[in-house]
């Protein structure tokens, strides 16, 4: 069910204008005549990055229950009872009225969170008129002009902070996990697919380049879960891709990588991890895919400790943006160690698909800011306010604050690494997005 936002306030403060602005189209009739809206209107819209249900209500007025105004108020109160968030709108140009104060007192007794919206603040000094609204006891007023669109970014930020956390998407039990096997030619990708599938599904041999196209098969792993597995043609260095057929094979491999959820990067343990494998891992990271490394031909390695150490050193030095990638030593030819691959894939997929509740996320965020406050930018303070996680697949954290977009790269890495460690998300790309906010009360030069 979509979160519900109700817009409340006395008549003629601009509720319907705000409703139209948030919905993104003209639905409610707008006129200077008080009481135009009598029946509450409902529409779905995209607010603060979320799909929401918006309710425009009649004006709140003190009136006897049997009157039209009394019935309008009862309808508005009923709308509040089914809402997740209320926007209480006042007219900053007119100033506070006894009715505003009375309704604010009533709203403070309700269990629904309230954002105080000071409307009609257009103009150089419009925002200053909102300061009077602090006495209502409903927190910081958000200064907007619904008619002109001023301050809507600040309102979206406030709404985002107060909306209930998004429910985790319910996985369809029959929806397959999309898995791609990638790697250089002759690393053993097709042999690994056959070992997982339990039969000679793919032609294999010592000759490199036997697989020309991306081939998909569906099967159920040992847990009974459906997996759609794509074996791709090996990707060589660009300088070696000469034939037209091989160019098409490379394009099909990249397309399979873009469509998968988890990529198994197959490495020949006898050759180790070289620049070509790193390019593939970085491509997966850019596409936002989780990665598991299958260290194939492990049975032929003599000094396994040294080989494992070399792989880990390369990952630490060259792939820090996906720190903690699961590495599974195995032999696709003999089947030894193959049984450990899918559990590692499932665990990595769970990390990639995980959402952190807003409250838990902001407790971590405040601790990170306390431990190391953001540095100055051009002599001015960067004030980070809060964080949200609007999506997973891959995990994406959005940080809001004054001049947040000016945050230096090393502090961004500090936040990403702290997030990865605090919430145990190894081997998955993490996106950090920064959103600056402006002070709606600051005087404009225009």
N, C-alpha and C positions, 0 to 999 in steps of 0.2 A: 504494500500500500504506500502511496506517495505521502511524504510529509505535508501537512496542511498548515498554511499561513493565513490568518484572518486579519483583515484591516479594519480597525476600529477608530472611532473619534466622533466628536459632535458634528452636526451638519455643516457643510460648506467649508471644510478644512482641506479638501483636496484628496479625499480617499479614493474616489473613482479615477482621478487623474493618475494617482500612484498605482492603482490596480492596472490601468491600461499600460502604464510604463513598464511594470514588472512582467506583465503577460507578453508584451511586445507587439500588441495590436489594439486597435480601438474596439472595445467590447461594451464598456459601461458608458452611458450617456453622461456628458460633462456639461454643466451649466452653472452660472453664478447663483441661480435660484436655490435657496436651501431646500433640502428634502427631496431632490430629484430621485435619488435612489431610495426605494421603499422595500423591494424584495432583494434579498442577498443574491449576488451573482457569483458564479463559480467558473473557473477556467484553469487549465493546466498551463504551466510555463516553465521556463528554464531560468532559475534564479541561483546565483552563487555556485554555478557549476552543477546544480542538482535539478532534477525534474521534481516539481512541486505542484501542489493543488492550492490555488489562491481563492480566497473568499472576500468579496467586496460586500460590506454590510451597510445597512441604513444608519443614519446618524443616531448617536446615543443622546437621548433627551429624557429629562425628568417628566414623566407623564403618568396619568392613571392607566392601569392595565387595559381597560376596555377601549381606550382611544386608539386612533391609528398610530400615534407616536408611541404609545405604550406597547402596542403589538410589534412595532418596528424594533423597539428596544429588546423585547423578549426574543425576537428572531436573532438579534445580534448576540445576545447572551448565549443562545443555543449554539450559535456558530463558534463561540469561544470554547465551549465545552468539548467540541470535537477537534480543536486545533492543537497543533504541536508548538506553535509560536504565534504571538500577537504583535502586530505593528500598531501602536497607539499614536495617531496622527494629531498634531496640534498646528494651529496657524501661527507661525512665528511673527508674521506681519501684524496681526491683531494683538498678540500677547495672550497671556493666560487669562482664562475666565473662570468664574466659580464652577461652571460645569466641568471644565478640564480638571480642576482640582478634585472635584467629587468623584469623577470617573477614575482618576488616577488612584485615589484611595481605595476604590472598589477593586481595581485591577491588582493592587498590591496584595490583596487577600486571596487572589486566585492562584491556582497551582501552575498555570501556563506561563512560561517565560515571556517577557515583554521587551520589545525594543521601542524606545521613544523616538518618534520621527518628527522633527521640526520642519514643517513644509513652508513653502513660499519664502525661501531665504535667498532668492536671486538678488544680484546686485553686490556692490562692494562691501556694504556693511550688513548684508542680510544674515550672515552667519552669527554675528554678534547678538542678534535678537534671540538666538536659541539659548543663550546662557541662562535666561530667566527660567527655562524649563528644568534646570537642575533641582529646583525646590519641589518638584513633583515626587522625588524619591524613586524614580524609575531608572536610575543610572545615567550614563552619558547620552545626551540627545544626539541624534544624527541629523545634521542639517542638510536638507535637500530642496530642490525645486522640481517637483514632479512634472510641472508644465514644460520646463526647459531642459530637464535631464541633469541638472547640476547635483553633485554629491551622490549619484547613484552607485558609483564604485565603492564608496565608503559604506553605503547601506548594504550592498551585496556582501561586503566583508563581515559586517555585523550579523547579517542573517546566517552566513556560513558558520560563524562561531556558535550560534545558538541552535542550529538544526540538530535533531537527533542523529546519532551515528547511522550511516548506511548499513542496512542488513547485509550480511554476507550472501553472495549469490549462491543459490542452491544448485549444486552440480547435478546435472542429469546423469544418473548412474550408467546409462548406455551411451553417453557422449564419450568418444574415445579421447584419450590423451594423445596429443599430436607430437610425435617424436621424429626427429631427423638424425640420420647418421652421416656425419661429415668427416672429411679428412683428405689427405693427399692420396694419389693413386697407389694401389697395392699396399695400403696400410692394413687391410683385412676387414674392410667395412662389410662387404657382402658375406664373408665367412661369419662375421659376427651376427648378421641378420639371420643367416641359416641356423646358427646355434640358438638364437633366441626363439626362432620360429619352430625349431624342432624338425626341420626337413630341408632338403636341398632346393630351396625356393629360388635362389640366385645362382647363376653360373659363376664359378670361382676358378682360379688358377694362378700360376705364378706370373702370368703376363699382365703388366699394368694396363689399365683402361678397358677391362672387359665390360664394365657397366658403362653404358653410353647415356642412358636417360635416368631420371629419378623414378624409382619404382616403389609404389606404395602397397603395403599389405596390412590387413587388420588381423589381430589375434588377441587372445586373452592371456594375460600373464598368470603367474602362479597364484595371485590373489583372486583371479576371475575377472579382473577389470579389463575393459576393452582398451587396446592400444592401436593407434594407426601409425605405423612405422614406415618411414620413407628412407630408402637407401639411395644415396646420391652418387653421381659420377665424381671421381676424385678431382679436386681443384688444384691445378698446377699454378706456377707463377705465370703472370700475364705474358712475359716474354716468350714462354714456351707454348702458349696457346696459338697455334698457327692454322690448323685446319678448321674449316667452317663447321664441321660436325662437332669438333671439340669445343668450339665457341658456344654452340647451342647447348652442349652438355653442361658447360660451366654456368650458363644462364639458368638452366633448369635447377641446378644445385642451389644457386643463390635464391631462386624463387621458393624452393622447398624450405630453406632456412627461414625465410621471411614468414612462412605460413605455420611453422612449427611452434610449439610451446617450450619444449626442451630439446637441446641439441646435444647429441653424444659425439664428442670429438675423439676420433680414433687416432691414436699415436702409435707408430711402430717403436716399441721400447728399445729396439736395437739401434735405431737412429736418433732417438730422443726428440725433444720438442724444439723445432727450428722456426725460422721466421715465417714459413708458410702456415704452420699451425697457429702461430700467434695472430697472423692476419685473419684466419678463420674465426678464432675466438673473439677478436676485436669486432669483426663483422657481426657476430652473434650478439655481442654486447650493444652495439649501435642499434640493432634491431630490437633490443629489449628482451632477448631470449635467455633463458637459464641454460647453463652448460654443465655437463658432466664429462669428465675425461676417462676414456677407456684406454688403458695402457696395455696395448695388445702385444702378443708374442713374448709375454713375460716369462714363459717357461724356457726360452732360449737365452735369457739374460744371466750372465755368470755372477757379476757383482751387483746384486739387487739393491743393496743399501746405497751404493754410490749412484746407481741409476735413478733411484727415487729421490735422492738428495738433489741431483742435477735438475730434475723436473721441478721440484719445489722451489729451487733457487730462481729458475726462469720465471715461474708464475709470480713469485714475490716481486721480482725486479720489473717485469714487463706487463703484468696483468693485474696491477693492484686494484683496479676498478671493479674486479670480480673476486676479491679476496676470499679464500676459503673454498675454492672449487673442489668438489669431490673427485678424487682420483681413484679409479678401480683397476688394479692390476689383474689381468686375465689372459687366457689363451683361447681365442675363438676357435682355433683348430682342434684343440683337445677338449674344449668345454670347461676347463678348469677356471674357476673364479667368475664364470659368466653369471652364476646365480646371484652374485652380489650387485650386478649392474642395475637391475630394475628396482630393487629397494632404494638404491642411491638416487635413481631418477625420480622415484615417487617422493622421496624426502625433499629433494631440490625443488620439485614442482610445488610441493606444499609451501615452501618458503616463498617461491615466486608468486603464489596465489594468495598470500596472507595479508589480511588487513589488520591494522592496529587501531583500537578504539581511540577516539579523540582525547578523552581524559587521560588515558595512559600515555599517549603520545606527548601531550603537553607537560605532564610531570617529568618525563625524560627530557623534553626540550628545556624546561626551566632549570633542571640540574646541569645541563650542558652549558647554558648561559652563565650560571653561577660559577661553574668551574673555570670557564674561560670566556669573559665577556667579549663581544665583537670589537674589533679594532676601530680606530677612527678612519674616516675616509675624507681626504682633503681637509683635515682638521675638524671635521664635523662628526658627531656621534651617529653611529648606526644603531637604531633601536629596533630590535626584533621583538614582536609582540606575541605571536602564537603560531602554531603549525597545525596543518590538517593533512590527512592522507586521503585524497579524493578517489584514488584507485590503486589497485594492485595490478599484477600481470603486465609489466613489472611493478614492484613497490614504488610509489611516487609520493614524495613528501613536498608539500607546498608551504613555504615560510612567508609570513606577512610581517611587514614592519616598515618604519620610516627609513628610506634609502636602502632597503634590503637588497635591491638589485645591484648595489655597489659593493656587496660583500666580496672580499678577496678570495682567490681560488684556494688558498691554504685553509681558510676558515670553512669554506664549503666542504673540503675534504674532511676536515675535523668533524663536521656534522654528519656526513655520510658514513664515515668509519664508526662514529659513535652509535649511529642508528643501527648499523649492521651488527655491531657487537652486542648492543643492549637487547635487541630483539632476535638475535640468533638467525641471521639471514645470510649464510655463506653461499658463495657461488652464484649469486643472482645479481643482475644489474640493478642499481638503485638510482632513481631519478630525483634530483633536488631542483625544485622550481622556486624562484624568488619573486615576490610581489610587493612592490613598494606601495605605501599608502601616503596620502596627503592629508594635511590638517584642514578640515573644512571650515575652521574658524579663522584661519589666517587671512589677512587682508590681501586682496588681489591687486595687481598693478593695472588691471584693465577695468 
